[in-house]
């Protein structure tokens, strides 16, 4: 099967009569499009500005898009060549559950900084959901994008 895949990949990689190449990883002008997603990571923490919120743990849900070149991991099939999302989620649950924040914006920023510093991603998008934060809405959330986006455009705040 491996030979068939290699043969098919080679046959499809060049277009007759064209200079376009389907999968040339040597081209530096190709934008990174690799994303690892983690959806609805559930964490209980102290969050909120009101006195009634400062003495209880509330459930938050966190969505992450992590931008990282995954080509080496895809070709090697080795955990060492990718992001260990099991370890990442364990770290995030510990970080968030053991701290307290007034604002989900501050929590999102601290989580983003932690991931960028410790997990070798080029950038990320994080959404923190706080269900039941207000009576008339099912959910309130904040989304931050930090580092390089999946298209290679810097999104760091000035």
Buried (B, 14 or more C-beta within 10 A) or exposed (E): EEEEEEEEEEEEEBEEEEEEEEEEEEEEEEEBEBBBEBEEBEBEBBBBEEEEBEEEEBEBBBBBBBBBBBEEBEEEEEEEBBBEBEEBBEBBBEBBBEEBBBBBEBBBBBBBEBBBEEBEBBBBBBBBBBEEBEEEEEEEBBEBBBBBBBEBEEBEEE
